[in-house]
Amino acid sequence: MTLIRADLDSLPAYVPGRAVPGSIKLASNEVPLPPPPAVLAAIAEAAAGANRYPDLAVSALTDRLAKELDVAPERIAVGCGSVSLCQQLVQITCRETSDEVVFAWRSFEAYPIVTQIGAATARTVPLTPDFRHDLDAMAAAVNPATRLILLCSPNNPTGTAITRDELERFLAAVGPDVLVALDEAYFEYVTDPDVPDGLTLLDAHPNLVVLRTFSKAYRLAGLRVGYAVGAPEVTQALRKVCSPFSVSSVAQAGAIAALDNAAELLASCAEVMSERVRVRDALLAAGFTVPPTQANFVWLALGERSNAFAAHCLDRKVVVRPFSPDGVRVTVSSPEENDALLAAATSFAG
Ligand SMILES: *Cc1c(COP(=O)(O)O)cnc(C)c1O
């Protein structure tokens, strides 16, 4: 009996970072602190109205984001996490199995999954030897079947970011007829002045759409809310294919409260920005290959030793995220948790 699309047999399952009781979890790029009290209060208040459907149009959060980002509300589409928006991007661009989605590899593991769910074809372009997007090769991979390009900056899992010059040259090479999504899930952690705020490129490039999330710096990974900013034509299409009411009332209220408390939330990113330098330096000194990172994680290019390293860390109650056979991604956390990682890493002989 074949009740189910045969092509789903080969769909890779999304592997979440493991939560092991009693261990330090550095596997999902979360912030180890709970949301601030004011955000928790807003969430509790919204929960009291959970018998009612959420605002389908997500009006209050959209208006709030519009003010915050200084863009018109119609240029924003809120989604049930930015992973959901990635899937919606495939849905609004790809229709034939021959339609192609171009992305770097290795990059965010959701990209091949949403491409396949959308029954489109993935065209992956290897990272450069220094773990960056190879934008020249990506531009060269664009062909008449290309419908969507997914750029990830900073790149999950390698931490490298795309500079303004690189991005502008890429957009010029690709031209206006292919939708380019810039996934800025770790935007709040960027310190390199050469890395642009994608929003500043939107006016010149109506085919560019920027993705952001409340899951990382804003500490709301459990509520599932992210957003896209782009041309009204694009964001309207994203809203059309959004599963109705998928952004819950609790998520909408939590996101608004997170914006109200942005100063406190973003201030605590500063510790990660200094810790990521300390962690990387210590790992380099221990002999690991670790590219510079603009995100809240580091990439250890361990190749075939990736799973052994992850098992070694797990034995020492530190959960990291192996992407065998390429490397291991480790979230940069509080100084104490980072010390536990460094202790485990430096005792790895593998
Ligand atoms: C964590 C992450 C997201 C965020 O996903 P949500 O669905 O918003 O939780 C998006 N893109 C990348 C590259 C990420 O690493």
The ligand as a Tripos MOL2 file, in Angstrom:
@<TRIPOS>MOLECULE
LIG
   15    15     1     0     0
SMALL
NO_CHARGES

@<TRIPOS>ATOM
      1 C1         17.9220   28.7790   15.0630 C.3       1 LIG1
      2 C2         17.8030   29.1590   13.6210 C.ar      1 LIG1
      3 C3         16.6140   29.6530   13.1240 C.ar      1 LIG1
      4 C4         15.4740   29.9060   14.0360 C.3       1 LIG1
      5 O1         14.4820   29.0410   13.8390 O.3       1 LIG1
      6 P1         13.1050   29.2780   14.5930 P.3       1 LIG1
      7 O2         12.1980   28.4460   13.7880 O.co2     1 LIG1
      8 O3         12.7810   30.7450   14.4810 O.co2     1 LIG1
      9 O4         13.2870   28.8360   15.9890 O.co2     1 LIG1
     10 C5         16.5400   29.9890   11.7910 C.ar      1 LIG1
     11 N1         17.5950   29.8770   10.9940 N.ar      1 LIG1
     12 C6         18.7640   29.4390   11.4500 C.ar      1 LIG1
     13 C7         19.9220   29.3890   10.5460 C.3       1 LIG1
     14 C8         18.8950   29.0530   12.7770 C.ar      1 LIG1
     15 O5         20.0610   28.5960   13.2170 O.3       1 LIG1
@<TRIPOS>BOND
     1     1     2 1
     2     2     3 ar
     3     2    14 ar
     4     3     4 1
     5     3    10 ar
     6     4     5 1
     7     5     6 1
     8     6     7 2
     9     6     8 1
    10     6     9 1
    11    10    11 ar
    12    11    12 ar
    13    12    13 1
    14    12    14 ar
    15    14    15 1
@<TRIPOS>SUBSTRUCTURE
     1 LIG1         1 GROUP 0 **** ****
